[in-house]
Amino acid sequence: MDVTAVGVGLTPAQRDETMTDLSFFLDEFGSTRAARIKLQEQQREIGILETQVRYLLMDRNRGLPSPQEEGKTTDSENQSPGNYEFSEESVDDTMADLDFFLRIFGSTRAVREKLENQERKVVGLRRTVQWFQDRRGEDDDSDSAGSSDVERW
């Protein structure tokens, strides 16, 4: 890949926006690769959480464990934000990721917005799962309390 060809067709305003977003990715995630990984991880987590919500809505089981409950660390968590180092290889990787962002999403701002939207969706789904699990716990408590009252009679 010719790294000098990345973003050649961008206007000066788009280049400025891309540089701002690139700085955000490096500061927030440590590398553009970590930002790409975060996009993928959030999409996977959204799928898992949506499945949990479906199961809880259908009252089939208590839900599936979330990645956090399973104690899994994510690849993007292993990258320290702000601790990136510049080498020829890291610049090439960054440019490859930048090219990917521009080709797939049209702009780095769209990537940034997708990351933010995914994060909001994950938070909302986590809250929904927690609400269902809390409700189920209350139902279980009232069922067990009711059965002990019946047993006493």
N, C-alpha and C positions, 0 to 999 in steps of 0.2 A: 504494500500500500504506500502510495506517495503521500506522505504527511503534509507536504506543501500544498497539495490540492484540496485539502479539507477546508470547507467553508469559503472557497474561492468566489462562489456566486452570491455571497451575502452582501447586503448593503452595509454602509458604515454604521447605521443604527443597529442593524441586526448583529454586526460584529461586536459592537459595544455591549449589547444585551447578552450575547453569547459569552463574552469575557466575564461579565458580572455573574452569570449563572455558573460558569466554570469555577470562578472563585468560590461561589456558594458551595458547589459540590466538593471542592477540595477542603474547605473549612468545615463543612457539615459531616462529610463522610470519609475524608482522608484521601480519596482518589475517585476518579470517575468510574473505575471498575467497581468500587464499593457501592457507588450510587446505582449502577446497573444491577448489582446483586441485590440491593435493597428493593428495587422495583420488583424483581422476581420473587423475593421472599415475601413481600407484602401481598403479591398476587396469590401465592400459594396459601398464605395465612388467611386471606379473604375466602378462598375456596374451602379451607378447613372449617372456618367459623360459620360460613353459610351452611355447610353440611351439618354442623352441630345445631344450628338454629332449626333446620328442617327436622332433624331427629327429635329435638325438644318439642317442636310444634306437633309432631305426629305422636308424641308420648311413647316412643319406642324404647328409649333407654335414657340414662342420665347424661348423655352427651359424650363426645369424644374428648380426650385430653388435648389441651392446647400445647403448642410447642414449648411454651414457658413452663407449663405444668410437668412436661416430660423432662425438663432440665436441659433442653438442647440449647446450645449457643449457635448463633447464626454466623455465617461467614462475614457479614458486614459488621458484626460486633467485634470481630477480631481485628479490624482495621481501626487504628487510632486516628480520629479526626484531628487535623492540624499537625500531625506528625508525618507528613509526606516528605519524601526526599526526591530531588530531581536528578534523574540519571537519563542517559540517552534512551534506555529501554522504557523508563516510566513515561517519558515524553511521547514516545511512539505509542505506548498503550493508551495514554490519555487522548492522543489524536485519533486512534482507532475507535475509542469509545465516543469521542465527540462526533466522528463521522457516522457512527451507528445512531446516535441521538438525532442528528440532523436528517439522516435518511429515513428512519423509522417514525420519528415524532414530528419532523418538520422544523423543530427549533428546540433549543435547550430549555426555553421557558416552558414549553409544553411538557418536557420531562419533569421539570421542577413542580409544575402544577399537578401532574399525575402522581408524583411522590406524595405531595400534600393531600390530595384527594384520597389516595389509598390509605394514608395514615388515619384520616378522619373516618373512613369506612371501617378500618380495623378497630378503632376505638369504639365506634358505634356497635359493631357486631359483638365485641367483647362485652360491652355493657348489656346487650340483649341476651347473650348467653348467660351472663351472671344473673340477670333478672329472672330468667327461666329457672336456673338452678336454685336460686334463693326461693322462688315460689314453690318449686318442687319440694324443697326442704321443709317449708312451712306446711305443705300438704301432708308430707310424711309424718311430721310432728303431730298434726291434728288427727291424722288417721290412727297413729299409735296411742294418742291420748284417748281417743274415742273408743278404741278397742279395749283399753284397760278399764274404762268406765263400765263397759258392757260386761266384762269379765267379773267385775265386782258384784253385779246384780245376780 
